[in-house]
C-alpha cells in the first residue's frame, strides 16, 4: 500500500465503527503481522486476536485479512479525501 501517504491511527478506524482494540489489531494486520505476533505486541492470545478480527470482518462486511485492510484504507481515503499510510503508531 505504498500509494498511501498519511498515517492510519486507531482514531481513524474507530470512525468506521471499530472498537479501539479492533482498530489496534487491524493496524498491526496492515503491517503484515500474524495473529501470534499481534498477540505478543498487544499481550493477548492469538485466539483473542482472531476474535477481534472476526468482529472487524463483520463490521467491514469482508471475509479476509486483505479485504479488511483494503476496505478500511479505501473507506478512510474516501472519507478523508486524502491518502493514508499504514505506518505503526
URNORLIN-V274463 format. One record per backbone hydrogen bond with DSSP energy under -0.5 kcal/mol. NH is the residue of the N-H (numbers start at 1). CO is the residue of the C=O. If there is no record, write none. Layout:
NH&CO  NH&CO
//
This chain:
4&1  6&83  8&85  12&9  13&9  14&10  15&11  15&12  16&13  17&14  18&13  23&19  24&20  25&21  26&22  27&23  28&24  29&25  30&26  31&27  32&29  33&28  38&34  39&35  40&36  41&37  42&38  43&39  44&39  49&45  50&46  51&47  52&48  53&49  54&50  55&51  56&52  57&53  58&54  59&55  60&56  61&57  62&57  68&64  69&65  70&66  71&67  72&68  73&69  74&70  75&71  76&72  77&73  78&74  79&75  80&76  81&77  82&77  85&6
//
